[in-house]
Amino acid sequence: MQHYQRIRDLREDKDLTQEALCKKLYMHKTTYTNYEQGKHTVPLDFAVLIADFYDVSIDYIAGRTNFPQGKSAPVLNADEISIIEMFSTLTERNKGKLELFLQQLCEQQRDELCQLKEAR
């Protein structure tokens, strides 16, 4: 994932318009839009600013990890550990079925969230 897609996703996850974000960050909308559209490379000082704003790591902004807090795996709670333990007992075929189901479920959830945002 490109860093410009990641900063757009972070902004949308917070239900912020580009205008609202630019006001919070005291920056010109054209500058931000160029970063978000990938027209200009995101400078390091802006990457630090946006990482601090969203409370994520620069590695996450850069697309080097899918873990918002950095490269290492997140700390898992008891429910998550239980799910991993159950997953590890499945056959490879059933693991594939579960992965497909999870992808479909995530897509369905994403679509539902998009519909909610559009309804606002």
Residue frames relative to the residue before (quaternion, step in Angstrom):
aa qw qx qy qz dx dy dz
M 1.0000 0.0000 0.0000 0.0000 0.00 0.00 0.00
Q 0.4222 -0.6993 0.5217 0.2460 3.53 -0.96 0.90
H 0.6028 -0.5922 0.3957 0.3597 3.56 -1.11 0.69
Y 0.6332 0.5357 -0.3567 0.4300 3.60 1.01 -0.65
Q 0.6205 0.5157 -0.3414 0.4821 3.60 1.09 -0.61
R 0.6429 0.5333 -0.3236 0.4444 3.56 0.99 -0.81
I 0.6820 0.4672 -0.3180 0.4642 3.63 0.87 -0.82
R 0.6062 0.5334 -0.3552 0.4710 3.58 1.11 -0.57
D 0.6594 0.5099 -0.3075 0.4589 3.58 0.91 -0.93
L 0.6384 0.5212 -0.3277 0.4620 3.59 0.97 -0.83
R 0.6550 0.5104 -0.3140 0.4604 3.57 0.93 -0.87
E 0.6862 0.4813 -0.2836 0.4659 3.56 0.89 -0.94
D 0.6148 0.5492 -0.3471 0.4471 3.60 1.06 -0.70
K 0.6985 0.4253 -0.2549 0.5159 3.58 1.16 -0.58
D 0.4102 -0.7349 0.4461 0.3043 3.60 1.33 0.13
L 0.4148 0.6893 -0.4830 0.3457 3.56 0.97 0.90
T 0.3665 -0.6671 0.5913 0.2665 3.55 -1.12 0.65
Q 0.6428 -0.4926 0.3895 0.4387 3.56 -1.23 0.23
E 0.6336 0.5449 -0.3299 0.4392 3.57 0.98 -0.84
A 0.6753 0.4972 -0.2966 0.4570 3.58 0.86 -0.96
L 0.6548 0.5043 -0.3166 0.4655 3.57 0.95 -0.85
C 0.6608 0.5185 -0.3138 0.4427 3.57 0.89 -0.89
K 0.6206 0.5235 -0.3445 0.4713 3.59 1.06 -0.67
K 0.6658 0.5055 -0.3034 0.4574 3.58 0.96 -0.87
L 0.7499 0.3903 -0.2030 0.4941 3.57 1.05 -0.79
Y 0.3677 -0.7568 0.4644 0.2765 3.57 1.35 -0.01
M 0.5268 0.6057 -0.4341 0.4088 3.55 0.77 1.04
H 0.5789 -0.5857 0.4421 0.3556 3.54 -1.26 0.43
K 0.5483 -0.6522 0.4207 0.3113 3.56 -0.94 0.95
T 0.6263 0.5485 -0.3480 0.4311 3.62 0.97 -0.77
T 0.6321 0.5312 -0.3270 0.4597 3.56 0.99 -0.83
Y 0.6835 0.4779 -0.2891 0.4700 3.55 0.85 -0.99
T 0.6378 0.5390 -0.3290 0.4409 3.59 0.90 -0.90
N 0.6445 0.5201 -0.3204 0.4599 3.58 0.99 -0.81
Y 0.6321 0.5076 -0.3313 0.4826 3.61 1.05 -0.68
E 0.7007 0.4926 -0.2744 0.4371 3.55 0.82 -1.05
Q 0.7100 0.4322 -0.2541 0.4945 3.59 1.09 -0.66
G 0.4992 -0.6829 0.4087 0.3425 3.58 1.27 -0.02
K 0.4056 0.7230 -0.4686 0.3052 3.58 1.22 0.34
H 0.7707 0.1489 -0.0891 0.6132 3.56 1.21 -0.60
T 0.5201 -0.6242 0.4846 0.3240 3.54 -1.11 0.69
V 0.4520 -0.6745 0.5151 0.2746 3.55 -1.00 0.86
P 0.3346 -0.7486 0.5315 0.2127 3.61 -0.64 1.07
L 0.6653 -0.5378 0.3508 0.3809 3.53 -1.19 0.61
D 0.6620 0.5075 -0.3352 0.4380 3.61 0.85 -0.82
F 0.6466 0.4876 -0.3257 0.4879 3.61 1.07 -0.65
A 0.6177 0.5406 -0.3488 0.4522 3.61 1.00 -0.76
V 0.6432 0.5048 -0.3146 0.4822 3.59 1.01 -0.80
L 0.6487 0.5260 -0.3108 0.4538 3.58 0.93 -0.92
I 0.7106 0.4518 -0.2655 0.4696 3.59 0.81 -0.97
A 0.6130 0.5339 -0.3461 0.4685 3.60 1.09 -0.67
D 0.6567 0.4925 -0.3042 0.4834 3.58 0.98 -0.82
F 0.6371 0.5476 -0.3244 0.4347 3.57 0.95 -0.89
Y 0.7723 0.3348 -0.1732 0.5113 3.59 0.89 -0.95
D 0.3697 -0.7512 0.4636 0.2900 3.58 1.33 -0.07
V 0.4800 0.5979 -0.4740 0.4329 3.53 0.84 1.14
S 0.5694 -0.5916 0.4377 0.3664 3.57 -1.26 0.23
I 0.5951 -0.5427 0.4471 0.3892 3.55 -1.27 0.38
D 0.5852 0.5639 -0.3697 0.4504 3.61 1.08 -0.62
Y 0.6385 0.5108 -0.3236 0.4761 3.59 1.04 -0.72
I 0.6326 0.5211 -0.3233 0.4729 3.60 0.97 -0.86
A 0.7178 0.4594 -0.2458 0.4618 3.57 0.92 -0.95
G 0.4867 -0.6820 0.4275 0.3395 3.59 1.23 -0.16
R 0.4361 0.7066 -0.4531 0.3243 3.59 1.23 0.35
T 0.7755 0.1137 -0.0765 0.6163 3.56 1.28 -0.28
N 0.3733 -0.7068 0.5488 0.2448 3.55 -1.22 0.44
F 0.5602 0.5656 -0.3886 0.4641 3.56 1.31 0.16
P 0.4370 -0.7418 0.4359 0.2622 3.61 -0.42 1.15
Q 0.7288 0.4362 -0.2583 0.4603 3.60 1.01 -0.65
G 0.7791 -0.3129 0.1672 0.5168 3.61 1.18 0.11
K 0.7613 -0.4235 0.2737 0.4077 3.51 -1.38 -0.07
S 0.6614 0.5079 -0.3301 0.4422 3.58 1.00 -0.63
A 0.6035 -0.5693 0.4217 0.3658 3.51 -1.20 0.53
P 0.5284 -0.6415 0.4433 0.3359 3.57 -1.04 0.66
V 0.5594 -0.5568 0.4826 0.3797 3.54 -1.28 0.34
L 0.2758 -0.7918 0.5296 0.1289 3.56 -0.78 1.05
N 0.3676 -0.7038 0.5558 0.2461 3.54 -1.10 0.70
A 0.7427 -0.4312 0.2721 0.4340 3.60 -1.28 0.17
D 0.6433 0.5234 -0.3283 0.4522 3.62 0.97 -0.79
E 0.6668 0.5029 -0.2974 0.4627 3.56 0.95 -0.89
I 0.6353 0.5146 -0.3243 0.4758 3.59 1.00 -0.77
S 0.6351 0.5322 -0.3236 0.4568 3.58 0.99 -0.82
I 0.6522 0.5069 -0.3138 0.4681 3.58 0.96 -0.84
I 0.6437 0.5133 -0.3208 0.4683 3.59 0.97 -0.80
E 0.6458 0.5159 -0.3217 0.4618 3.57 0.97 -0.82
M 0.6526 0.4901 -0.3195 0.4815 3.61 0.97 -0.79
F 0.6264 0.5468 -0.3315 0.4458 3.58 0.97 -0.85
S 0.6735 0.5238 -0.2993 0.4271 3.57 0.92 -0.91
T 0.6558 0.5090 -0.3199 0.4566 3.62 1.18 -0.40
L 0.5605 0.6297 -0.3841 0.3765 3.60 1.24 -0.29
T 0.5285 -0.5722 0.5117 0.3626 3.54 -1.30 0.41
E 0.6613 -0.5005 0.3688 0.4197 3.58 -1.24 0.35
R 0.6288 0.5373 -0.3322 0.4533 3.58 1.03 -0.79
N 0.6984 0.4591 -0.2742 0.4757 3.59 0.89 -0.90
K 0.5793 0.5507 -0.3748 0.4697 3.58 1.14 -0.55
G 0.6450 0.5199 -0.3108 0.4660 3.57 1.00 -0.82
K 0.6415 0.5138 -0.3214 0.4704 3.58 0.99 -0.83
L 0.6637 0.5045 -0.3045 0.4607 3.57 0.94 -0.88
E 0.6393 0.5238 -0.3251 0.4596 3.59 0.97 -0.82
L 0.6421 0.5118 -0.3155 0.4757 3.59 0.99 -0.82
F 0.6495 0.5123 -0.3123 0.4670 3.58 0.95 -0.89
L 0.6601 0.5098 -0.3095 0.4568 3.59 0.93 -0.87
Q 0.6261 0.5264 -0.3363 0.4667 3.59 1.02 -0.77
Q 0.6633 0.5000 -0.3022 0.4676 3.56 0.93 -0.90
L 0.6518 0.5191 -0.3083 0.4590 3.57 0.98 -0.85
C 0.6546 0.5027 -0.3075 0.4735 3.59 0.98 -0.83
E 0.6391 0.5122 -0.3233 0.4740 3.59 0.99 -0.79
Q 0.6402 0.5209 -0.3201 0.4652 3.58 0.97 -0.86
Q 0.6581 0.5045 -0.3045 0.4688 3.58 0.94 -0.90
R 0.6433 0.5203 -0.3192 0.4621 3.59 0.95 -0.88
D 0.6545 0.5090 -0.3079 0.4667 3.59 0.96 -0.88
E 0.6471 0.5146 -0.3165 0.4651 3.58 0.98 -0.83
L 0.6539 0.5030 -0.3137 0.4701 3.59 0.98 -0.80
C 0.6303 0.5237 -0.3285 0.4697 3.58 1.03 -0.76
Q 0.6503 0.5098 -0.3167 0.4657 3.58 0.96 -0.82
L 0.6374 0.5192 -0.3272 0.4660 3.59 1.02 -0.75
K 0.6510 0.5127 -0.3133 0.4640 3.56 0.98 -0.87
E 0.6649 0.5030 -0.3011 0.4629 3.59 0.98 -0.84
A 0.6462 0.5398 -0.3153 0.4378 3.58 1.09 -0.69
R 0.5837 0.6046 -0.3653 0.4003 3.61 1.20 -0.48
